[in-house]
Amino acid sequence: MSMMVIMQETATDAEVARVRERVEESGATAHLSSDEVVKVIGVIGDREAITQLPLEAMPGVDRVVAILRPYKLVSREFQRRDTVIDVSGVKIGGDHFALIAGPCSIETPEQVLAAARAVKAAGGHMLRGGAFKPRTSPYAFQGLGEEGLRMMAAARDQTGLPIVTEVLDPRDLDVVCSHADVLQVGARNTQNFLLLAELGKAGKPVLLKRGPSTTVEELLMAAEYIVKEGNRDVILCERGIRTFETATRNTLDVSAVPVIKLASHLPVVVDPSHSAGRLDLVLPLSLAGVAAGADGVLVETHPNPEHALCDGPQSVPTAVFGEYAERVLGLARWAGKTV
């Protein structure tokens, strides 16, 4: 069971600390969320133990409210204000928009640096790229591993762009953390709960992709695994779901953006590349996501898409990435976002 202890506006730090202490004495866990006016303590624990706590009688407590949703810490009930995540000076969430771009797979130092320079010149905010690649076929290119991470780190040194890259296995977590700024969870691992729990302890922001057959509630429950372990810096990503439609690789669920933002305080981005699987749809789907309220776009760009080892047909050529970024960032500004 879980509930919220809503403190009075005049509650002191000592009163808040005493409530948290009383909660933890019962064997439950207490998670503090606060804004400029109100402090809220989220309580998770055994139903019988926490319902018997006389919390409403304690100094500084305004009221106690049960949280009805199955996900607790990521819900709007627990935290009303938007979470804003700071990645090496780049903010995402709330009024802050981030364009995250780069090649699907890291191939050579020259390739990743060319992509990084194009992203930087176009006003992009973070560099994405895959060093460890999950592939449907075991015979397809699987990525360069740590060598690819070093190439991305070198590109970051030259451009200043923070790195977003996928982690597939908890055994790789230390080496990925030593290079990356944001740890990505791919669609195939959305409900890899052991991996999610480890990411919750890693101390790095996490970009969590929605699985092709994952409901919005299941995505938020997956995020709860991370937040429950102490990591509140989670970015949710709508990347397309599996439907009966065959015109695109996946169906971008644009409605998921406002649905998630109404249910959760976490930032939401869209991935038009993997949902479309086609270059000619990447810009329209990007604009649709921004118009729906997305806090960012995760998109693929490559210096030579026709020679790409992975997902060339959906990658924006770096030669025209500036035109793409101008449209996306322009709409984000129109929507009231800071870019």
DADA-V272345 format. One record per backbone hydrogen bond with DSSP energy under -0.5 kcal/mol. CO is the residue of the C=O (numbers start at 1). NH is the residue of the N-H. Records with the same first field share a line. If there is no record, write none. Layout:
CO: NH + NH
This chain:
1: 45
2: 67
3: 43
4: 6 + 65
5: 7 + 41
6: 62 + 63
8: 11
12: 16
13: 17
14: 18
15: 19
16: 20
17: 21
18: 22
19: 23
20: 24
21: 25
22: 26
23: 26 + 28
24: 27
29: 44
31: 42
33: 40
38: 35
39: 7
40: 33 + 42
41: 5
42: 31
43: 3
44: 29
46: 50
47: 51
48: 52
50: 53
53: 55
54: 57
55: 58
58: 61
60: 8
63: 6
65: 4
66: 68
72: 75
74: 265
75: 79
83: 85
85: 87 + 92
86: 88
87: 90
89: 91
90: 87
92: 85
93: 96
95: 338
96: 93
98: 100 + 297
99: 101 + 125 + 126
100: 299
101: 128
102: 301
104: 130
108: 112
109: 113
110: 114
111: 115
112: 116
113: 117
114: 118
115: 119
116: 120
117: 121
118: 122
119: 124
120: 123
125: 162
126: 101 + 128
127: 164
129: 131
130: 106
131: 133 + 145
132: 134
133: 135
137: 140
142: 133
144: 147
145: 148 + 149
146: 150
147: 151
148: 152
149: 153
150: 154
151: 155
152: 156
153: 157
154: 158
155: 159
156: 160
162: 127
163: 181 + 182
164: 129
165: 184
169: 172
170: 173
172: 176
173: 177
174: 178
176: 179 + 180
181: 205
182: 165 + 184
183: 207
184: 167 + 186
185: 209
186: 189
187: 190
189: 192
191: 193
192: 196
193: 197
194: 198
195: 199
196: 200
198: 201
199: 202
205: 183
206: 208 + 235
207: 185 + 209
208: 237
211: 214
212: 242
215: 219
216: 220
217: 221
218: 222
219: 223
220: 224
221: 225
222: 226
223: 227
224: 228
225: 229
226: 229 + 231
227: 230
230: 232
232: 234
233: 206
234: 267
235: 208
236: 269
237: 210 + 239
238: 271
241: 243 + 251
250: 252
251: 241 + 253
252: 254
253: 256
254: 257 + 258
255: 259
256: 260
257: 261
258: 262
259: 263
260: 264
263: 76
265: 83
267: 236
268: 295 + 296
269: 238
270: 272 + 298
271: 275
272: 276
273: 277
275: 250
276: 249
278: 281 + 282
279: 282 + 283
281: 285
282: 286
283: 287
284: 288
285: 289
286: 290
287: 291
288: 292
289: 294
290: 293
295: 98
296: 270
297: 100 + 299
298: 273
299: 102
300: 316
302: 305 + 318
304: 307
305: 308
311: 314
312: 315
313: 279
316: 302
317: 320
318: 321 + 322
320: 324
321: 325
322: 326
323: 327
324: 328
325: 329
326: 330
327: 331
328: 332
329: 333
330: 334
331: 335
332: 337
333: 336
337: 339
338: 97
